[in-house]
Amino acid sequence: MGTPETQTDGSVVDGCPRCGWPENEIYQVLSRHLTSEGVVTYTRCACGEVQVRVQPYAAGRVVAASCGSSRDDSAPPGR
């Protein structure tokens, strides 16, 4: 995660509250779970502190698309 995390009290954390390890340098992933809100990841910092991170679902950017030359352009999309 490359952006600072917001805590429930509104404060922003950009490093481990215990040792200051940068939050975007995950030391160890313990587990990762899909939820209705997004992806919840449990991580361990280099100092041993366990952290819970939430990555909300959002529209992703397009990384590949066909040029469309192989399909019949008169057909409606999805057919």
Secondary structure, DSSP 4 states (H G I P E B T S, - for coil): --SPEEPTTS-EESB-TTT--BTTS--EEEEEEE-SSEEEEEEE-TTS-EEEEEEE--PPPP-----STTS-TTSPTT-
